[in-house]
Amino acid sequence: MASSPGDLHQEPVRRYSNMAVTFHWVTVVLVLAQAYLGFAFAMAAEGAGQMELFTWHKTVGALILLITLARMAYRLVNPPPAFPSDLPQWEQKAARWNHYVFYVLLIAMPLSGLIAVSANAKGATTPLIGGIPFPVVPGVSKQVGEVSGEVHVVLVVVLLLAIVIHVAAALKHQFVDHIPTAGRMPPFQPRRGKPAVIGQGGRAQALRR
């Protein structure tokens, strides 16, 4: 069937690169796992089981920190794709600031946890799963550790609120506004018939649907 002139001149949706998409969804899985581990640890009875949960919590936290730093480095070298032209300017600015807040939280949250752990560490490292040593922050007092632990809890709440806002905005764009913004992050797709290209990380590539 022949395409209409309007179809031929549609502006393509510029989506994130496969690497950026991988960073995004790995981070989502780790953050959800971390939330579960944190709440499970808080509710668990003292003992070996609780300490194992805590070790997993430290391990996932370290992974979140390292992946976020790698993700930021990738983003600096490969700027994100442009927003669709039909997305209002205020929503574009809100989306950018939402990303900035996420990066700050995904770094500050594990660092505050590390400082809290450092106050009770018996050496220069703290053990992760498999006995992997992870360096602690030297010279942290008990008082500073307690304050950092309280900050850590507040940051968790703020991060969960930011996630709710982020998800709500993505679902609104996809199912209420029917604008192609959500199609920038697979597996979300642009509305039917809207072309898409990889707009990040080198040469743009057309995506066949």
C-alpha positions as CSV (number, residue, x, y, z in Angstrom):
1,M,0.0,0.0,0.0
2,A,1.4,3.4,-1.0
3,S,2.4,5.8,1.8
4,S,0.7,9.1,2.1
5,P,2.7,12.3,1.7
6,G,2.2,13.0,5.4
7,D,3.7,9.6,6.3
8,L,6.7,10.3,4.2
9,H,7.5,13.6,5.9
10,Q,6.9,12.6,9.5
11,E,9.6,13.7,11.9
12,P,11.2,10.6,13.3
13,V,11.4,9.9,17.0
14,R,15.0,10.0,18.1
15,R,15.4,7.3,20.8
16,Y,18.2,6.5,23.2
17,S,21.0,4.2,22.0
18,N,21.0,0.5,22.9
19,M,23.8,1.2,25.5
20,A,21.8,4.0,27.2
21,V,18.7,1.7,27.2
22,T,20.7,-1.0,28.9
23,F,22.0,1.4,31.5
24,H,18.5,2.6,32.1
25,W,16.8,-0.8,32.7
26,V,19.7,-2.3,34.6
27,T,19.4,0.7,36.9
28,V,15.7,0.2,37.3
29,V,16.1,-3.4,38.2
30,L,18.9,-2.6,40.7
31,V,16.9,0.2,42.4
32,L,13.8,-2.0,42.8
33,A,15.9,-4.8,44.2
34,Q,17.6,-2.3,46.5
35,A,14.3,-1.0,47.8
36,Y,13.2,-4.6,48.6
37,L,16.4,-5.4,50.3
38,G,16.4,-2.2,52.4
39,F,12.8,-2.8,53.6
40,A,13.4,-6.5,54.2
41,F,16.6,-5.7,56.2
42,A,14.7,-3.1,58.3
43,M,11.9,-5.6,59.1
44,A,14.1,-8.7,59.6
45,A,15.0,-10.1,63.1
46,E,18.6,-9.7,64.2
47,G,20.8,-12.6,63.2
48,A,22.6,-14.2,60.3
49,G,19.7,-13.7,57.9
50,Q,19.6,-10.0,58.5
51,M,23.3,-9.7,58.0
52,E,23.1,-11.5,54.7
53,L,20.4,-9.1,53.6
54,F,22.7,-6.2,54.7
55,T,25.5,-7.6,52.6
56,W,23.3,-7.9,49.6
57,H,22.1,-4.3,50.2
58,K,25.7,-3.1,50.3
59,T,26.5,-5.0,47.1
60,V,23.6,-3.7,45.1
61,G,24.3,-0.2,46.4
62,A,27.9,-0.4,45.2
63,L,26.6,-1.6,41.8
64,I,24.2,1.3,41.6
65,L,27.0,3.8,42.3
66,L,29.4,2.3,39.8
67,I,26.8,1.9,37.0
68,T,25.5,5.5,37.6
69,L,29.1,6.9,37.2
70,A,29.6,4.8,34.0
71,R,26.2,6.0,32.8
72,M,27.0,9.6,33.4
73,A,30.4,9.3,31.6
74,Y,28.6,7.7,28.6
75,R,26.0,10.5,28.6
76,L,28.7,13.2,28.6
77,V,30.3,11.6,25.6
78,N,27.0,10.7,23.9
79,P,24.4,13.5,24.6
80,P,20.8,12.2,24.8
81,P,18.6,12.5,21.7
82,A,16.5,15.6,21.2
83,F,12.9,15.7,22.4
84,P,10.1,15.5,19.9
85,S,9.1,18.9,18.7
86,D,5.5,18.4,19.9
87,L,6.6,18.1,23.5
88,P,5.9,21.4,25.3
89,Q,9.0,23.4,26.4
90,W,8.0,23.3,30.1
91,E,7.8,19.5,29.9
92,Q,11.2,19.3,28.2
93,K,12.7,21.4,31.0
94,A,10.9,19.3,33.6
95,A,12.3,16.1,32.0
96,R,15.8,17.4,32.0
97,W,15.6,18.4,35.7
98,N,14.1,15.1,36.5
99,H,17.1,13.4,35.0
100,Y,19.5,15.7,37.0
101,V,17.7,14.8,40.2
102,F,17.9,11.1,39.4
103,Y,21.7,11.3,38.9
104,V,22.2,13.2,42.1
105,L,20.1,10.7,44.1
106,L,21.6,7.7,42.5
107,I,25.0,8.9,43.6
108,A,24.2,10.5,46.9
109,M,22.1,7.6,48.1
110,P,24.8,4.9,47.9
111,L,27.5,7.4,49.1
112,S,25.4,8.3,52.2
113,G,25.0,4.6,52.9
114,L,28.7,4.0,52.5
115,I,29.5,6.8,54.9
116,A,27.1,5.2,57.4
117,V,28.7,1.8,57.0
118,S,32.2,3.4,57.2
119,A,31.5,4.6,60.8
120,N,31.2,1.0,61.9
121,A,33.8,-0.6,59.7
122,K,36.6,-2.5,61.4
123,G,39.1,-2.0,58.6
124,A,39.8,-0.2,55.3
125,T,37.1,-2.2,53.5
126,T,33.6,-3.6,54.0
127,P,32.7,-7.1,52.6
128,L,30.2,-7.5,49.8
129,I,28.7,-10.7,48.5
130,G,31.4,-13.3,47.8
131,G,33.7,-11.6,50.3
132,I,34.6,-8.9,47.7
133,P,36.2,-6.0,49.6
134,F,34.8,-2.5,49.0
135,P,36.7,0.5,50.3
136,V,35.1,2.6,53.1
137,V,35.5,6.3,53.8
138,P,38.3,6.6,56.4
139,G,37.9,8.6,59.6
140,V,34.1,8.7,59.8
141,S,32.9,9.2,63.4
142,K,29.9,7.4,64.9
143,Q,28.0,10.7,65.0
144,V,28.6,11.4,61.3
145,G,27.7,7.9,60.5
146,E,24.3,8.2,62.3
147,V,23.5,11.4,60.5
148,S,24.5,9.9,57.2
149,G,22.2,7.0,57.9
150,E,19.3,9.3,58.5
151,V,20.1,11.2,55.3
152,H,20.2,7.9,53.5
153,V,16.6,7.1,54.5
154,V,15.4,10.5,53.4
155,L,17.0,10.1,50.0
156,V,15.4,6.7,49.6
157,V,11.9,8.3,50.1
158,V,12.8,11.2,47.7
159,L,14.0,8.7,45.1
160,L,10.8,6.6,45.3
161,L,8.7,9.8,44.9
162,A,10.9,10.8,41.8
163,I,10.3,7.3,40.3
164,V,6.5,7.6,40.8
165,I,6.6,11.0,39.0
166,H,8.8,9.7,36.2
167,V,6.6,6.7,35.6
168,A,3.4,8.7,35.7
169,A,4.8,11.2,33.1
170,A,5.9,8.4,30.8
171,L,2.5,6.6,31.0
172,K,0.7,10.0,30.5
173,H,2.7,10.6,27.3
174,Q,2.1,7.1,26.0
175,F,-1.5,6.5,26.8
176,V,-3.1,9.9,27.5
177,D,-1.4,12.5,25.3
178,H,-0.4,10.0,22.6
179,I,2.8,11.9,21.9
180,P,5.9,9.9,20.9
181,T,8.1,11.0,23.8
182,A,7.8,7.7,25.6
183,G,9.1,6.0,22.4
184,R,12.5,7.4,23.2
185,M,13.0,4.6,25.7
186,P,12.3,1.1,24.5
187,P,10.3,-1.1,25.0
188,F,7.9,1.8,24.7
189,Q,7.1,2.5,21.1
190,P,6.1,5.6,19.1
191,R,2.5,5.8,18.0
192,R,1.7,3.5,15.0
193,G,3.3,4.6,11.8
194,K,5.7,7.0,13.5
195,P,9.3,6.4,12.3
196,A,12.1,6.0,14.9
197,V,15.8,6.3,14.7
198,I,18.6,5.8,17.2
199,G,19.5,9.4,18.0
200,Q,22.4,8.9,20.4
201,G,25.8,7.3,20.4
202,G,27.0,7.8,16.8
203,R,25.3,7.5,13.5
204,A,21.4,7.4,13.7
205,Q,19.9,4.1,12.6
206,A,16.4,3.6,11.3
207,L,14.4,1.1,13.3
208,R,12.2,-1.3,11.2
209,R,8.9,-2.0,12.7
